[in-house]
Structure formats: C-alpha cells, structure tokens
Amino acid sequence: MSDVEYRPIKRVFVANRGEIAVRVIRSCRDLGIETVLAVSTADRDSVPARLADRTVCIGPPAARASYLNMPSLIAAALGSGCDALHPGYGFLSENPEFAQLCVDNGLTFVGPSPHVVAEAGDKARAREIARSAGIPVLTGSPIVTDVDAASHAAADIGYPVLIKASAGGGGRGMSVVENDAELRARFSAAGSEAQSAFGDGSLFVEKYIRRARHIEVQVLGDRHGAVVQLGERDCTLQRRHQKVIEESPAPGLSADTRSRIRSSGLAFAQAIGLDSAGTVEFIYDADTGDYAFLEFNARIQVEHPVTECVTGTDLVRQQLRSAQGDRLEFGQDDVTTTGHAIEVRITSESPKDGFLPRTGTLTKWHIPDMDGIRVDSQAEEGYVVGPYYDSLLAKVVAYGTDRDDAIAKMLSVLDALKVTGVPTTAEFARFALDHNDFRSAGVSTNWIADTGLPEFLETS
C-alpha cells in the first residue's frame, strides 16, 4: 500500500446535501480545498449551496434523478474541474460501483477504496472477514433472492429475525419479524425501500436480539497500511431502527468489555484493509453481556461528532488527508478520549404520531450558542422541509466533563431551542435523556417502541 501515488486534492465535488454537505465544505475550507456542491432543484438556495465555492444542479428533487444519478454526478464533477469527490453518508456513499466509477474517471473517492466498499457492502463477506479475525459474529444468512429463500433462512436461524438491506444503513429496508407470516408480509416492502434509498434492493436475514444495545467503534486508516481505533459510541436509542441519541464513550460497560470491543473494531479494520474512515458495528446482548459483529459501514457516520468531541480529531479532515495519500497524523498510542459527548438528532417528525415525518416551512429556528454545545445543521428560518429527503434538521452535540455534565448541558439547550413550522423530536429527546432508564444505561434498541414512546404519550 505504500506505493500509492501522492495526489494533493485541490477541488472536491460534494455529492450530498444537508448538514453533511455543510460539514464537508467546512473541513475542505480549513484545508484550503475548493468545493463544488451537487444540488437538486430543491436545494439550489440551501445553506450548503451558499457556503460552497460553486454549485452545479444535477437534476430534479427526486433522489433517483439527482443524488443517486451516477452518470450525472460524475459528469458534473468532471465538468466543474474537480479532482476528488466526497459522497457524505447515505445516497451513494457505500455503493462500490460508484466508488469504482469515480476512480475510473480519474476522481479521488474520499472514502475507502472501491474494494473495501464492496467487501463491506457484501454483508455475508463482511461476516466472513470478522470470523477470520477472531471476532464474534451474529448469526445471519447470505443474500436471499426471494421470499421463500428468506423464509428458509429465518427457519434455520430461529425467530425473531431482522430482514435487512444489504446496501446502506440508517434503518432503511429493515424490519423485525416474529414469524413466517410477518416475514412474507414485509419482505417485498423492505426490498422496495432498500431499492429506493440505495439503488439496491438486496436483502438478507439476521438473528434479532431482544434486549440489544448498539455499540460501534470508529476506525480510521490511511493508504500506507496504518489503522487506528478512536473509541466506541453507544447508538442504542432508536426508532424504526434509526438512531435518535448517540454518545461516546458507551456507558455501563466493564473495562474488559470496552477493551475487547475496541480491539475487535481495530482487528476488523486491519483485516479488511481500511484506508479511510469507517465504523465497525456490534450488537451487545444486555442479558448475557456478550457482543457480536453486526456490520461495517465504509463511510463517515451521522454520529461522528461525538467521537470528534471526545478525541479532538476532525474525522472529515482525516478522510481528505487519507484520500490524497497522506499518512495518519497520529498512532494508536496517541489516541485518548476525554470527557463525554452526547448527540441528539432533531428531525421533522411527530413523536405523538409514531415519529411520522412531516413537511412544512420553518417559521422559527433558534438554537442558542451555549458553552459545550455544537450544532451541525442546514436548517434556518424559511427552510422548506420537503417530502424528498431524510427528515434530519440538525445534530445537537453536548460535550461535558462527564456523562452527567453532558446530559445537563443537552437538557439546557433543548429547553432553550425554539422551532415552529414543523413538529420535531426535541421534546421527546428531552424526555428520554431525563428518564431513569437512559441515565442508568438501561435502554435497549427497542426501548422507544416498548417503553419510551408510550410513557411520553401518557405524560404529553
């Protein structure tokens, strides 16, 4: 890997939208790199469009015709004189065909190499890599081509199981099923959702752990073979398999378990040959204390700011540096975590209606500037929340000396947040953060559906 040619990046094509586009543009600016932003017609007047050095309209609002349109994105990147492309998260960020298309057209793909993206995207292959590295693995099937194959796999694994999209993440194309009838009823819809979100409707079946915590390890590599882990995050609090609150470090783990999970994350990154930022995800069984490999995400994560806060590392900067052939700026012995960080996702959803996404125009948008608070957002007054994209409005991150301090700061900023025009999840987040189950690290991935939401509705 040391013979990779050094190629300084001068102009990046940002093939994404919303807060991650803002995040990438700012890191590029800090490194003196020009940015060209891809925008659909719905995003031409957005905050990231105003921050970028230049924008290029790539199509109408529908993602299939814009942010998932590979030929259009490549043509726009080349036509605007870019030498690199950053895919952000979601959309095409984990599409190996797109990563290879960038390379074939002389564009530096700011992310793992196409080979790593392909290995990670093949969930069965990723599990094989984990096993070969001596990492516990959750029981699952290869890709299932039809509902009958899925039914046979589920019977072998044992219910309950998860139907999961092979490509992408974020809970899209995922469904918990308790029996064969439910599997047959939901299989087609899961495939359609995955196809719409990622351009790939492939599904597989995996064992479902009822009292599970979701813990992931941030890993980082360069093109010279160096790999480090930057600690773990707890992303247990979820609705519809999409994360609501994340934090680092993960609370309530023994020192031995924390060390083993971090070591497993590093081992997987080394085994797959990671040369950029990635995340190794694990399921932790709250009943047994065991953990198992879940999947690997070959991209920057939505929740990356909590790791940045506790380690002092700009992960997008490291992505850009690794992509142009620079060596990592630090080794494993240099990585330390200090304090505690919690991230709350503010989305345009109505918890009182089962977290149903809502559209509308933000008539008021105010998050106060407070000590220890970071806000990553594309929202502003007048921002139109349309039906085409994810409902994320902002990520609010609280950093404190310890977990209690971080929770207190987050509660303060949520109390002061002012949003009108669309319902948001802020009020529910405040309820969850102050709940004894959360404070005692006693939540599981189904806590919102089973406990949190019903209690919230009773008190609202």
Secondary structure, DSSP 8 states (H G I E B T S, - for coil): -TT-------EEEE---HHHHHHHHHHHHHTT-EEEEEEEGGGTTSHHHHHSSEEEEEE-SSGGGTTT-HHHHHHHHHHTT-SEEE--SSTTTT-HHHHHHHHHTT-EESSS-HHHHHHHH-HHHHHHHHHHTT--B--B-S-B-SHHHHHHHHHHH-SSEEEEESS--TTTT-EEESSHHHHHHHHHHHHHHHHHHHS---EEEEE--TTEEEEEEEEEE-TTS-EEEEEEEEEEEEETTEEEEEEES-TT--HHHHHHHHHHHHHHHHHHT--SEEEEEEEEETTT--EEEEEEE-S--TTHHHHHHHH---HHHHHHHHHTT---SS-GGG----SEEEEEEEESEEGGGTSEE--EE-SEEE----TTEEEEE---TT-EE-SSS--EEEEEEEEESSHHHHHHHHHHHHHH-EEESS--SHHHHHHHHTSHHHHTT---TTHIIIIIHHHHHHH-
